[in-house]
């Protein structure tokens, strides 16, 4: 196959992300990306050393599109953190199959680093010390990543919750009751409810 004249890192990343979105992370390979681009597998190695470098390009494509500008500093710190968290979630949730890659390669992504810098800046403005800020940052990242995976793999409206709702009441009274209640909780309500609990904990520690 001829080498595409316009093959760039951006095109490679877009093709790899298209493969992941369609076939899942397990479907990502140099051969699959080459097929997506209409070129030979060997041609890709002129642009990337290996799959790991390709994965990093994908992560930067996804996380590099997150809006990392600091929200209005006149707003309360909780509102500013919420804005930053929602920006990250809305961007990454569009590509749930790529979430594991964002965990592995986020330290190499300028977009991820800028987002983290913005969160730390807001927490510093709120008076949080270094240790509290790093724990809070990790907690927020973990929450966003975990929430996206749960939404994608086991939404509250799914079969898993329905099965929990039918558990034997004598053995699992609380799970059964919560399972029946949970089926009516939408994705947005679930995400924002969890974020509110997390921010309540941060506010309590900060005494504000």
Steps between C-alpha positions, in 0.01 A plus 500: 500500500627853433601721787231767555652842443305659785567233764578685823493434872155656516368273225655196666338591831161561339514166319605315816221665696250403230613138536465516880156662484378235255679183610600569858849529643566134430458573130780756493806384306742646251339284233149623585611863488680446170182350356301798628741732319522290187874446524744225593584410858869562440426853380377591848841432650635799312289714734480307829747262662245260644147456632584687822584814306179457303305474825657823624388676183145379563507623859625840396231520231232436762638690798645776287146605410401559864440867580761568769448873536449611858134578573408848617686558826205699631303175528520283816774239491251212498330636192835541325603143580163374380549680168845347451378152594203518264725613216724198551212259537308626198808473278623160615152346521470542124766227468438258792702217344809721512472569873761239603752671272438835670588338832822348365627794298351810663840608635623538143200704388534877499121526514484286814782697662330832425172372645676384816680833527168684480342282771800549729486876444134515603566286807791727594268800474267316736781478757576127467852391592722291275412158643127573494524630145674190367253269675211707370638498145543123506153461648342711227687316224405165648138602528473621141675193358299259714170672428555485124585131514195423713274695268641313201523149644222491756258791499242511777232452237663177384450128555733490802281733703189311391657178627588660833140618534387136488738366765343303788368756746576286803872491416556833322229742621707815448640408160156394378342827611781714360497302176136587446558864584816529292328410173341843499826691550628649174864522395527874558333484839728215603817682390413833654380335821831324543696815418297695755586247771869521409500880505308500829786298647758744367301794633470339843878449516556856392248627751310692232 
